[in-house]
Amino acid sequence: MINHYRQWFNQNFTPAKYQALIAGVNQEFDYQVAFKICETPIFIPDQLKTELEKACQDVLNQVFSPAYQAQMHRAVPEQFYVPGDTPMPTFAAIDFAVARDPENPDRYLPQLIELQGFPSLFGFQEFISTMYRRYYGLPGNLIHLFPPELQADESLYFEKLRLAMLGGHHPDQVILMEIEPEKQKTYIDFLCTQRYFGIKPVCITRLRKQGRKLYYEEGGHRIWVERIYNRVIFDELVQRPDLDLHFSFRDELDVSWAGHPNWFFKMSKFTLPFLNSRYVPTTYFLNELKSIPDNLDDYVLKPLFSFAGAGVKFGVSQADLDQVRDPSNFILMKKVQYAPEVTTLDLPAKAEIRLLVVNVGGKLELLTNLVRLSKGKMMGVDFNKGLDWVGGSIGFFERD
């Protein structure tokens, strides 16, 4: 999107460079990454960067407004409520489509797709930014981190995350908790997290409870857990009745949370109908819809609780609405028109930018980003099979 960097990259790109990048990524941890790494990063112009920062702050301001604070307790299903809630999330991920401003087509206007008070690929994104630089020889004035002090000293990124993840605890007493972590597509991020912060990925089934304390066994010894960097997604957990669990999220436990599970719901699709912003498409709870829009085809129907985008319907019809059994668990959201702005060697790609936010000393701070590129109807593997220059990536912009 910064044309001269885009042209430079495309002219210098070769399949051999990309294959070397992928080989380098896989060799680094002796692990083959389970998702598609895009052939290219994107180059974010100043105007879009500024709008992304404004959009992020606007969304966060509304999440912590008195109006939404009075409603957010409704977001957490009773069966998933976890004791020891926190007034703020430790992490947040806010997804924006790159779109054009309908009132000024020469400008970009980010449009919110989804948000969650949940961590994302904080480790891997730092790693892949280094690998893109190494294998493609990106200019030194390009950076992927937002705060000016991090642009001047990238090591501060690790300091801020170390504080958030460890919370003052020794890494040996902190775990990254997930369901069968080695089978997750995001396992590469867990390996990065272990390297950078010393936090070991541990399957939830390995944890045992003694009184109010949790531990797991390693080499015949009990390792007591004082803090959990939670990566368990409830939507997946409920689909795994086969798991042999030895504690419940609802138990009163002597642990602190790096990402309290309740925030998975309190910043989620449930939040969208409460937001009023030029950056947020009009969204309704289906059960609160006063009249059906004439242009239903311009909306997307989304379940509040689903795993990996399951159940999302485009090109909504009245028949789709009639089939919904519990309208209170669905939202109807105005469809976003992604702008195909990333020039590739064939078809242009659409971009979705995830802004990664961390609670630093009680203040939510935008640190870095994750990008997904698509040429299909939707983001995601199923809609981009057989296509090149799609998949996971990162956005670079010029240093402030």
Buried (B, 14 or more C-beta within 10 A) or exposed (E): BBEEBBEBBEEEBEEEEBEBBBEEBBEBBEBEBEBBBBBBBBBBBEBBBEBBBBBBEBBBEBBEEEEBEEBBEEBBEEEBBBEEBBEBBBBBBBBBBBBBBEEEEEEBBBBBBBBBBBBBBBBBBBBBBEBBBEBBEBEEEBBBBBBEEBBEEBEBBBEBBBBBBBBEBEBBBBBBBBBBBEEBEBBBBBBBBBEBBBBBBBBBBBBBBEEEBBBBEEEEEEBEBBBBBBBBBBBBBEEEEEEEEEBEBEEEBEBBBBBBBBBBBBBBBBBBBBBEBEBBBEBBBBEEBEEEBEEBEEBBBBBBBEBEBEEBBEEBEEEBBEEBEEBEBBBBBBBBBBBBBBBBEEBBBBBBBBBBBBBBEEEBBBBBBBBBBBBBEBBBBEBBEEBBBBBBBBBBBBEE
